[in-house]
Amino acid sequence: MQPNGIFPALTTPYSSDESVSLSALRENVCRYNETSVSGFVVLGSTGESVMLTREEADSILVTVKETASPSKLLIAGTGAETTAETIERTKRAAFLGYPFALVKTPFYYKPVYRAENYIRHYRAVADASPIPILLYSVPQFTGITLETPEILALAEHPNIVGIKDSSGHVHRVGEVVAGARPSFSVLTGGAAVIYPSLAVGARGAVLALASALPEKCAEVYELVHSGQHEKARQLQLLLAQASKRISSENGIPGLKYAMDLRGYRGGLCRLPLLPPNETQKRSISEIIHQLHPAVARV
């Protein structure tokens, strides 16, 4: 079992008092179950994981595990600032039945971190983890980029089975695919580069955008694997625009608004994140209408 295909990075819905709405989460997952996405990433950046308590995070892991179709592969975000805490969270995810863990880079003390810090961190986590782990490089949030040499060094560990690379750099995807063992899964985190990443050997993608547009994101993957490259390229161009307007310009609040337009339970984020303004909403609704004409413009 390898993480291949398209994985929505699940959002965390809240009630009006900012408490986690597990009922809304179940509703979303039930709808995603009916799409052709390969599985779900839980407690990633898009899930506002850094804004959740440990108890809330636990309840989300349990809810998704209970609700997800058995055919969907589950990946739990377990990265923390210390190696010991990361190991504890990873063991907890394994106990709850998650087959893979996604481990982001520690970042708070980045001025003194070097490649060796990350290599020792990830090897220690992989040694202690009862489930396979995926590296998670997300420089737009952490300020840390896992470069090709350390990725390839870590790919030699038998319990490190892949990476989610959210840098958006297709050349790094190609370098890792070329240099790592064939079973190592490279997943892009960039909705703007799904097609070129697949073209150079990525196994799939973990995408915030797939929480609002799961069918279209999965369609790119399916078109590539059926050899329909021109159709895949054309759809990729539209998804690149959607990614820019929804996520790049407006972050998780924009993504949740796009979900609302599609009939998912998006809603508000926790403060200090703010909802999109009316101009931003119009821009988001325009691109959603372009991809799904049944959705009316705002």
N, C-alpha and C positions, 0 to 999 in steps of 0.2 A: 504494500500500500504506500503510494507516494502522493504528495500534494501536487496534483496537476489540475489545470482548468481555471475557472474564474470563481473567486471567492469574494462575496461582499464583506466589507469591513463593517460589522453591525454597529448601528448607533444605539444609544441608550435613551429610551423615551422617559419623560418625566410627567408626573401629575402637576396640577396647578400650584402645589406647594413645594415643587422641586424634588419631591420624593420619587424614587425610581418606580415606574409603572411596569410591573411585570406582566400585567394583562396586555398592555400595548405591545410589549416585546413579543409575547406569544403570538399575537395577531400578525405582527410583521413576519416572524419566522414561518408561520403557517402559510403565508402568501409566498414567501421565497421558496418554500418546499415545492411549490407547483411550477417553478421555473427550472431551467436547465443549468443553473449554477452548480458547481461541484461541491460546495460546502460553505462554511461560514467561519470567519475569524471573529472571535469574541474578546472583548477587553483590549482592543487595539487603540491606536490614537483616535480613530473616528468614534470610538465608543466612550470618549471622554474619560478614559480609565484613570487619568491622574486626578480627576475630580471626585472619584468614588471612594467610599470607605471600604475596608476589607470585607465587612459584612454585606454591603451592597454588591461588591464584586462577586462574592460567593453566591449570592442569590441569583445573579445574572447567569453565572456559569451553570447552575443547577437548572434554571428555567430553559435555557437554550438546549441543554442536553436532553431534557425531558420532551421538548417540543420539536426538535429537528428530526426530519425523516432519517431513518437508518441508512438511507442511500447517500446522505450528505456527510462529507468529511468535516470534522470539527477541529479547529485550531484555537488554542487559548493563549492570549497574551499574558506573559508571566514576568516580564522584565522589571527589575527594580534597581535602585541605586547601589545596593550592596550585593555581593555574590551570595552571601548566606540567605538574604531575603528572597533573591531570585530562585534559589534552590528550593526554599520552603514553598513559594508560590507554585513552582513547577510540579513539585510532589503533590500539592493539593489538587491541581488540575488533573493530574494523572489519577488520583484517588476518585475524582468525580467522573472519570470515564473519558477524558479527552485523550486522543491518540497522539497529538502533536502539541508542542508549545512554541510560541513565537517570542523570542527574547530580544528586546531592544537594547541598544548600547547604553550603559550608564553614561551620564553626561554632566552632572552638576559640577564636578571638579575637572572639567575638560582642559583647562590650561596646563595641567600636569599629567594628563593621560597621554600615553604613547601606544603604539601598536602592541607592545608587550603586555600592557594592562588589559587590553581587550582579549588578546590570545589566552592569557592566564584565566581571565574571568570566564570566557566561554568554555574553555576546556574543563574547568572545575564544575561548571553547571552541567555540561554534558556527561562528565564522569558520574555525577550524583543523580542525574535525572533518570527516572524509570521509563520515560518516554522519549522518543526522538525530538530534537529541537531544531528550529530554524533560526538563523541569524536574522536580525532586523536592523537595517540601516535606514534611518529616517532623518537625514540632516536638516530638513526644513524645520523640525521641531527640536532636535537635540543639539544641532551644530556639529555633530560628529558624523563623519563618513567612513565606513569600512572600505578601505581600499583593496584593490585586487590581490596584492601579496598576502595580506592577513586573511582575506576570505579563503584563498587557496590553501593556506596553512591550516585553517580551521576545518576546511572541507575534508581533510585527511582523517579527521576523527570519525569513527564509525557511528557515533550517536548524534552527529551534526549532519542533517540530511538535506539542508537547503538554505536558501536565503530569500527574504523579501527585501528587494532593493528599491527604495523609494526615491533615489537620487534623480531618476529620469534620464540617466546617461546610458544610452543603448550600447556604447562601446564597452562599458564595464560589464554589462550583461554578456556580451560576446566574449570578452576576455575570460570571465569565470566559466562560461559554458565550455570554452576551448581548453581551459586548464584544469578543471575539476574532474572527478570521476564521473562516468556517464550517468550514474544514478542520482547525482546531486541535483536537486530541483531548484532552479532559479526562477523566482516569481517577481515580476515587476510590480511596483506599487504605483506606477504612473499611468493614469487612464489615457494620457496623451500619447503614450508610446507602447500601447498593447501590441499593435501590429508589427512594428519594427523589432520589438523585443522577441516576439514569437518567431519572426523571420530569422533571427540569429540564434535561436535555440532555447529561449525561455520556455518553461513548462506551463506557464499560465500567469495569472495576476491576482493580487489582493487589492481590491479597489474600493475606496469610499464611494465613488460614483455608482458602483453596482448596487448600493443600497437604494438608490433612486431609479436607476436604469439597469436592472439586472438582465433583462432580456437582450438589450442592445449590446451590453458588454459581453455576454455569453455568445452572442451571434458572431462577433469578431473572431472569437476563438474557434467557433464551429466552421466559419467560412475558411479560415486558414487551413484547418485540418481536413477540409474537403477539397482543397486546392483552388478555391474561388478567391484568388488574391486581389483581383481588381475590385470586387464587391467589398472585400475586407478593407481595402485601402480607402474606399469612398466612405464607408461607415466610420473608419478611424478618424477621418477628417472632421466629421460631425461630432464625434465623441471628444476630440481635442478641444473643439469650441465649447462643448458642454462642460468639460472639466475646468476650463479657464473661467467661465462665467459663474459656475456653481461653486466649485471647491476652491480654486486658486484665489479668486477675488473675494469670496464670501465665507470660506471656511465651513466648519460644521453647521453654523446657523443657516448658511445658504443651502447646504445639502439637506438639512431637515425640512426646509421650506420646499425644496424640489420633491422630497418624499411626500409631503402634504399634497402637492399638486397631483401626484400619481395615486393618491388614495392610501398611502402607507401612513403609519403613525409616526410622524417626524416630531413636530412640536418644537418647543423651546429648548435652549441649552441652559446650563447653569451659569449664573453670573460668575465672573465678569463678562462672559460671552453674551453678545447682544443680538437680537433678531435683525434680519436685513431690513433696510428702509424701503420705501415704496419704489424708488428708482431701481434698486437692486432686485426687488421682487419682479418688476416688469421684465428686466433683462433675463432673469431665470425662467420666467414663464414663457418667454419667447422661444428660448432654445428647447424647452420641454415640449412645447407645441410643435416645433419643427420635427422633433423625433417621434412624438406621439400626437398626431393631429387631433385625436379625440379630446385631448386636454385643452380646454379653452385658454386663450390668452387673458392675462389679468389686465 
